[in-house]
Amino acid sequence: MKKQFLLQEGDPVTQEYFVVKGCLKSYVLDSEDRSHIMQFALPDWWISDYQALVTQSPSSMFLEAVVPTQVLCITREDKERLCAEMHKMEHFFRIKNAYGYIGLQRRILSMLTGSAKERYEQLLQQYPDLFQVVPKQDLAAFLGVSRETLSRLYSKNK
């Protein structure tokens, strides 16, 4: 699936997704329909609208395949049952959640304190595979810069 939605704003959220192959993006649209990408998910990453999943409220974001993607899905109930029955799985999910939280914390700090150039270089260093998979307009939306600014940053790093 490419350009296929797993979630759209307002949808009920009952699952989280594990990326087997491909790439997903989660994003919101502002009042002018500009895309603000919250995160990408590459193979072996988990993604969902966790606020909606945990609070059982409608999704506040979109979750879309960037390239042809294969995912595995697990419902909140099945995950809870799995963790209750197998403590190693509970440990696995706890560690994964911690690293996901760390990644989002780094992203927020980078957006608050880093220049566009610093955010670009940090993304390139941490996730070079994104630059092979994700269109430049999506990378620009993720970094909070225009496509033109991203092109300038890209050409300076060559």
C-alpha positions as CSV (number, residue, x, y, z in Angstrom):
1,M,0.0,0.0,0.0
2,K,1.3,3.5,-0.9
3,K,-0.5,6.7,-0.2
4,Q,-3.0,4.6,1.7
5,F,-4.4,5.7,5.0
6,L,-4.4,3.5,8.1
7,L,-6.0,6.4,10.1
8,Q,-7.7,9.6,9.2
9,E,-8.5,12.5,11.5
10,G,-11.7,11.6,13.4
11,D,-11.4,7.8,13.0
12,P,-11.7,5.5,16.0
13,V,-8.2,4.2,17.0
14,T,-8.2,0.5,18.0
15,Q,-4.8,-0.7,16.9
16,E,-1.1,0.1,16.7
17,Y,1.0,-0.8,13.8
18,F,4.4,-2.5,13.4
19,V,6.1,-1.7,10.1
20,V,7.5,-4.8,8.5
21,K,8.5,-3.1,5.2
22,G,8.2,0.4,3.9
23,C,7.5,3.7,5.7
24,L,4.5,5.4,7.4
25,K,4.1,9.0,8.4
26,S,1.8,10.5,11.0
27,Y,0.7,14.1,10.5
28,V,-1.9,16.8,11.2
29,L,-3.2,19.4,8.9
30,D,-3.5,23.0,10.0
31,S,-6.3,25.4,9.2
32,E,-4.7,26.2,5.8
33,D,-4.3,22.4,5.0
34,R,-0.5,22.5,5.5
35,S,0.9,19.2,6.6
36,H,2.8,19.0,9.8
37,I,4.5,15.6,10.1
38,M,4.8,14.3,13.6
39,Q,6.9,11.2,12.9
40,F,7.9,8.6,10.4
41,A,8.0,4.9,11.0
42,L,10.5,2.7,9.2
43,P,10.8,-1.1,9.4
44,D,10.8,-2.5,13.0
45,W,9.1,0.7,14.3
46,W,5.7,1.0,16.0
47,I,3.3,3.8,15.3
48,S,-0.3,4.9,16.0
49,D,-2.2,7.8,17.4
50,Y,-1.3,6.8,20.9
51,Q,-3.3,9.6,22.6
52,A,-6.5,8.4,20.9
53,L,-5.7,4.7,21.4
54,V,-5.2,5.1,25.1
55,T,-8.0,7.6,25.8
56,Q,-10.3,5.8,23.3
57,S,-11.0,9.1,21.6
58,P,-11.1,9.9,17.8
59,S,-7.9,10.2,16.0
60,S,-6.4,13.7,15.8
61,M,-4.0,12.8,13.0
62,F,-3.5,11.0,9.8
63,L,-1.4,7.8,9.4
64,E,-0.4,7.2,5.8
65,A,1.9,5.0,3.8
66,V,4.7,7.0,2.2
67,V,5.9,4.1,0.0
68,P,4.5,0.5,-0.5
69,T,4.3,-0.7,3.1
70,Q,3.5,-3.9,5.0
71,V,2.4,-3.7,8.6
72,L,1.3,-6.0,11.4
73,C,-1.5,-4.7,13.6
74,I,-2.3,-5.4,17.2
75,T,-5.4,-4.2,19.1
76,R,-5.0,-2.6,22.5
77,E,-6.9,-5.5,24.1
78,D,-4.7,-8.1,22.4
79,K,-1.6,-6.3,23.5
80,E,-2.8,-6.1,27.1
81,R,-3.7,-9.8,27.1
82,L,-0.3,-10.7,25.5
83,C,1.6,-8.6,28.1
84,A,-0.4,-10.1,31.0
85,E,0.3,-13.7,29.8
86,M,3.9,-13.2,28.8
87,H,6.0,-10.9,30.9
88,K,8.8,-10.9,28.4
89,M,6.4,-9.2,25.9
90,E,5.5,-6.7,28.6
91,H,9.2,-5.9,29.0
92,F,9.7,-5.7,25.3
93,F,6.8,-3.2,24.8
94,R,8.0,-1.1,27.9
95,I,11.5,-0.8,26.4
96,K,10.1,0.1,22.9
97,N,7.8,2.7,24.4
98,A,10.7,4.2,26.3
99,Y,12.8,4.5,23.2
100,G,9.8,6.0,21.3
101,Y,9.3,8.6,24.0
102,I,13.1,9.4,23.9
103,G,12.9,9.9,20.1
104,L,9.9,12.2,20.4
105,Q,11.5,14.2,23.2
106,R,14.6,14.7,21.1
107,R,12.5,15.8,18.2
108,I,10.6,18.4,20.4
109,L,13.9,19.7,21.8
110,S,15.4,19.9,18.3
111,M,12.4,21.9,17.1
112,L,12.5,24.3,20.0
113,T,16.3,24.9,20.2
114,G,17.9,23.9,16.9
115,S,18.3,25.8,13.7
116,A,17.0,24.3,10.4
117,K,20.5,23.3,9.5
118,E,21.0,21.6,12.9
119,R,17.7,19.7,12.6
120,Y,18.6,18.6,9.1
121,E,22.0,17.4,10.1
122,Q,20.7,15.6,13.1
123,L,18.0,13.8,11.0
124,L,20.6,12.9,8.4
125,Q,22.9,11.5,11.1
126,Q,20.2,9.6,13.0
127,Y,18.1,8.3,10.1
128,P,20.0,8.3,6.8
129,D,17.5,5.8,5.4
130,L,14.7,8.4,5.5
131,F,16.5,10.4,2.8
132,Q,16.3,7.3,0.5
133,V,12.6,6.6,1.1
134,V,10.8,9.8,2.0
135,P,9.9,12.5,-0.6
136,K,11.6,15.9,0.0
137,Q,8.4,17.7,0.6
138,D,7.7,15.3,3.5
139,L,11.2,15.7,4.9
140,A,10.7,19.5,4.7
141,A,7.3,19.2,6.5
142,F,8.9,17.1,9.2
143,L,11.8,19.6,9.7
144,G,9.4,22.6,9.7
145,V,11.1,24.2,6.7
146,S,10.1,25.0,3.1
147,R,11.0,22.6,0.3
148,E,13.4,25.3,-1.0
149,T,15.2,25.6,2.3
150,L,15.5,21.8,2.4
151,S,17.0,21.9,-1.1
152,R,19.6,24.5,0.0
153,L,20.5,22.5,3.0
154,Y,20.8,19.3,0.9
155,S,23.0,21.0,-1.7
156,K,25.3,22.4,1.0
157,N,25.9,18.9,2.4
158,K,26.9,17.3,-0.9
